[in-house]
């Protein structure tokens, strides 16, 4: 019976709160803790349940609603509570507990049966509030974590994030989402993914973790594949080679940007076992980039003329494969993805 | 994986793509000015392959 009671307290007071905390928190962020050992699970459960446990305990004793609902029962004195628990413990260790629960000749329930019923209601009421507060704590944790990019400049929040939040958040959340950056201006996540001899680039739409919290795959959108062989051939054939002129004053003869071939289809899944290298960037989305450049040019470049900036997706004007290798009609592109 | 996620977070924020873009824009300022003066649109690409067009305002 002692083992049964111990199991009940561990499961009800430590393990279930740990699970309940993770559920609402994971709606906002991916937590680092996945498949834990029993000790880790218990430690995590204790850590997340301390605050809701204390609040639930205060609530069931002092808050008018929590004192009565749910599982309403007549309020008693502290000594009555203690007596009920004492009777239940006697019952738990009695050689023949059934005999102690039998009603008397008049049909009145025994004092042990009444105590058992009272404690059942108390436990259920306390656990209801305890679980609710644990879930609220999980939701608050997730919400606070989501604001990391905006609030990490505040020392108190930064301390909380470093000590409490970040150790519990999956590193992939930081690497494959805009978690680290302020929510405005809006950013998107782009990745260059090297899979064997093939280099792909695209916008990260989603990512998947296995039970141990490791990356199992990545879903890209607007994917392009770098045609390395054609690029090498064009480099060899080009009179000016592929060496970028210093200072950007001369036009690069062969621009790697012309050798990205668009892959049709909305979603491109790459399993992690195929990935040998991942280069992640967090650029502004189109609208934010346009706004940023408009403001930067007006404030810093002093061009003497009013300008307007237009940002267009690469698949609008990307050079088709047949034309790849031609010189760019305009200056060199900004970024040359290193493909080796 | 990295144990210190705070350090990872700081590293990710260190050099953002728009900072590279700004550096490129500054280095090619004379080219940009020449294009605008002739009434032409200046074009460049960012690391995502997006085309950025800077045109004289009408």
Interface residues (C-beta under 8 A of the other chain):
Chain A: X148 X152 X161 X162 X166 X167 X169 X171 X174 X175 X179 X180 X181 X190 X201 X203 X224 X247 X248 X249 X257 X260 X280 X281 X282 X283 X284 X286 X289 X292 X293 X296 X297 X301 X303 X304 X305 X306 X307 X308 X309 X310 X311 X312 X313 X314 X316 X317 X318 X330 X331 X333 X334 X335 X337
Chain B: X1 X2 X5 X6 X8 X9 X12 X13 X16 X17 X18 X20 X21 X22 X24 X25 X26 X27 X28 X29 X31 X32 X33 X36 X37 X42 X43 X44 X45 X46 X47 X48 X49 X50 X51 X52 X53 X54 X55 X56 X57 X58
